[in-house]
Amino acid sequence: MNTDRPEHDAETAPDSPPSPRAREGGGPLVETIPEGDNRARLVCPDCGYIEYANPKVVVGAVCVWEEKILLCRRAIAPRIGYWTIPAGYMELNESTTDGAVREVREEACTRILVDGLVGIYEIPHISQVHVIHRARLSEPVFAPGIESQEVALFAWADIPWDALAFPSNTWALERFREGGGPVLYTAKDVVTLD
């Protein structure tokens, strides 16, 4: 692992991460527009390999138990010490629902039953799409996972709004509260975090 690169997470990803091929010491990569394409990509002039940099998918869930919301206080960068709904990058070969269940288990050491979709949040300025589900805790048993300092249930009035880690947390929580069907939301502005 290259420790010279800063850690990035949901909503703070770099515009153009280094290619896996470059990190692994693969062949040379040259920025060019491949034949039949319409945008510049990193291409190996020796073998023709094309590196496609695509958006990251973040999956998570607004989890409830008896009308209280489960939040995790982050133990990892970025935004250490801030509260978040359990969420993180989707892994290969999993559905968005499976990813949300896994993220809740990793961050809050609990089990959930996913019962719907809160919304899909497009964040073009950081090349991310967030898919946030609605879920119920199977039981009120939870604990901090390795990525969390603390995990707690909050009544709506007690949610630490000024200490939420990311704008997408606020969007998802507000949509959850509104009820109704899933929403497709596109962030229009670049959001600067403290």
ZINORBEL-V744843 format. One record per backbone hydrogen bond with DSSP energy under -1.0 kcal/mol. NH is the residue of the N-H (numbers start at 0). CO is the residue of the C=O. E is the energy in kcal/mol with one decimal. If there is no record, write none. Layout:
nh->NH co->CO e->E
nh->NH co->CO e->E
This chain:
nh->11 co->8 e->-2.4
nh->22 co->18 e->-2.3
nh->23 co->19 e->-2.0
nh->24 co->21 e->-1.2
nh->25 co->20 e->-3.1
nh->29 co->42 e->-3.2
nh->31 co->40 e->-2.7
nh->36 co->33 e->-2.2
nh->40 co->31 e->-3.0
nh->42 co->29 e->-2.6
nh->43 co->48 e->-2.5
nh->47 co->43 e->-2.4
nh->50 co->41 e->-3.4
nh->55 co->126 e->-2.4
nh->57 co->128 e->-2.8
nh->58 co->87 e->-3.1
nh->59 co->130 e->-1.8
nh->60 co->85 e->-1.8
nh->61 co->132 e->-2.8
nh->63 co->134 e->-1.9
nh->64 co->67 e->-2.0
nh->67 co->64 e->-1.6
nh->68 co->153 e->-3.0
nh->69 co->62 e->-2.6
nh->70 co->151 e->-2.7
nh->71 co->83 e->-2.9
nh->72 co->149 e->-3.2
nh->73 co->81 e->-3.2
nh->74 co->146 e->-2.9
nh->80 co->73 e->-2.8
nh->81 co->78 e->-2.0
nh->82 co->162 e->-3.0
nh->83 co->71 e->-2.0
nh->87 co->58 e->-2.3
nh->89 co->56 e->-3.0
nh->98 co->94 e->-2.4
nh->99 co->95 e->-2.2
nh->100 co->96 e->-2.4
nh->101 co->97 e->-2.3
nh->102 co->98 e->-2.7
nh->103 co->99 e->-2.3
nh->104 co->100 e->-2.1
nh->105 co->101 e->-2.9
nh->106 co->102 e->-2.6
nh->107 co->103 e->-2.7
nh->108 co->104 e->-1.3
nh->112 co->135 e->-2.6
nh->114 co->133 e->-2.4
nh->117 co->131 e->-2.3
nh->118 co->131 e->-1.8
nh->119 co->182 e->-2.9
nh->120 co->129 e->-3.1
nh->121 co->184 e->-3.3
nh->122 co->127 e->-2.9
nh->125 co->122 e->-1.6
nh->126 co->123 e->-1.4
nh->127 co->122 e->-1.6
nh->128 co->55 e->-2.2
nh->129 co->120 e->-3.0
nh->130 co->57 e->-3.2
nh->131 co->118 e->-2.5
nh->132 co->59 e->-2.8
nh->133 co->115 e->-2.6
nh->134 co->61 e->-2.4
nh->135 co->112 e->-2.1
nh->136 co->63 e->-2.5
nh->137 co->110 e->-2.6
nh->140 co->138 e->-1.8
nh->142 co->107 e->-2.2
nh->144 co->106 e->-2.1
nh->147 co->144 e->-1.7
nh->148 co->72 e->-3.6
nh->151 co->70 e->-2.3
nh->153 co->68 e->-2.5
nh->157 co->154 e->-1.6
nh->158 co->155 e->-1.2
nh->160 co->158 e->-2.2
nh->162 co->159 e->-2.1
nh->163 co->160 e->-1.2
nh->164 co->82 e->-3.7
nh->168 co->165 e->-1.3
nh->169 co->165 e->-1.0
nh->170 co->166 e->-2.4
nh->171 co->167 e->-2.4
nh->172 co->168 e->-2.6
nh->173 co->169 e->-2.7
nh->174 co->170 e->-2.3
nh->175 co->171 e->-2.6
nh->176 co->172 e->-2.2
nh->177 co->173 e->-2.0
nh->178 co->174 e->-1.5
nh->182 co->117 e->-1.2
nh->184 co->119 e->-2.8
nh->186 co->121 e->-2.9
